[in-house]
């Protein structure tokens, strides 16, 4: 079987919607993507495509690299703890070119839970991965991409009686569980029609699990997302993303839709903005803004900030990006 035929079969076979418990989602990393509200699957044209859409490497610069850090928090860090509050951090280093890409990422996700005695539980999932992305032309203007990731992860749990959200989350900061390894796959398609691009990404196709016992075992959910990007003029991009399935994140249903835009202002500045909301659950709206400043030709400093309808819902991050 030719590779391109095998790639299509893989996309169809593994793209069946699945329900899973887990904590890693699309909106985990990528400053440009997060500044656009998460509408990036059809935009992904820098090295963060290794995470957002492996096939997107083909529409970017011949070579690019990114190092980024992001933090996400639901819950005022100085307020009293409440069950369901979360904190996430992520770092991603990625290198991409037209034939292939490499990436290394580290992610943490902590959640507060309630106990009958009035105390709180803190559960933290740590994962890291090394990924190899390869590209294949399937037809004129249609590219397929596959990222093979080797992951290491552990889950730790603790009981907290600390008085603030920030202190409660700190309970597990220095804890580490038994780390295990797993192989995972992400697959992507990108149809490039110059002023219109359509992307499809299937993440976490093997849904790896981490944790030592059945009580603390966490499974990373499989996700499928469709993206559309319109480029009406040079330097302007408008995009929309839609999750094609609902995932269950520890009994919190999630299916996102995102709208975003990005524009260049001269040679040294780019701005972006976006919104996203959940079609399931409480459907809270989150708005975001991002900025890129050219430090020198080919080197950009990216940043983003996002805020939800609740004062406590916010995220921010920064990245250094280079392209040739």
C-alpha positions, 0 to 999 in steps of 0.5 A: 500500500502506498504511503499516501493511501495508508495515511488516509486509511489511518485518518479514517480508522482512528478518527472515530469519535471517542469519549474519554476522561483526561486533561490535555486539550487543544488550547494548551500551548501556542501563543499565536493560536491562543491569541486568536482564541484557539482558531488555528488548525487551518492557520498553523504555519509556524513550528507550533503546527507540530502540536496544532496541525502537523500538516501545517508545516508545509504552508509556513517558512522553509524552517522555523523554531519556537520556544513558548511558555503558557499558564492557564488558571480558573480560580482567583489565587487569593480566594478560598478553594473551591472544587472544580478549579484548575491550573495548567502550565505548558512549555513547548519547544518545536522546530519545523520545516517542509519535510519534517519537524521535532518537538518537546513539550512539558504540561501540568494540569491540577484540579481541586476536588472536595472531600466530605470532611471539608478538606480538598483534594489536589490532583496533578497530571504531569506529562512530557513528550518528544515528537517527530512530525513527517509530511506527505503530499496526498494531492495537489494542494493537499498535505497530510502530516503525522506526529509520533510522540513518545510520552512520559507521565505521572499523576499525584494526589494530595489532601490540602487544608490550605486557605487559598487556591494558590496555596492549595495547588502548591501542595503537589508542586514538589510531588512526583509519582511513578512515571510511565511511558506511552506512544501517541499519534496526532494526524492532520490534513491541510488543503491550501487554496491560496486565499482559503485553507481548510485543516483537520486535526486528530489529536491523541489517537491512542488515548494514553493513560497515566497513573499508578492505580485505578483511582488516580488513572487519567486518560488523555482524550482523543480530539478531532477539530476542523478549521477554516482560514480565509486570507482576504489580503496579504497580512490578514487572516480570519479563522474559525475552529470547531471540535467535531466531537465532545470529550469528557474531561473528568465529567466536564463535557467539552466541545469548543468553537473558536473565532479569531483574526490576525493582522500584520501592521508594517514589518515589525508588528502583528496583532491578533484577537479571538473568542472561544466558547464551549458548546457543552457545559456552562458555555462560558465565553473567553476573549483573547488578544495577542501581540508579536514584535519583531526583535530583528528580521525573522525573530519575533516575541509573541505574547497573549492574554485571555480573560473569561466572563468570570474574573478568575478565568484567565490565561497568559503566556509568551514565546520566542519564534524564529523563521527563515 
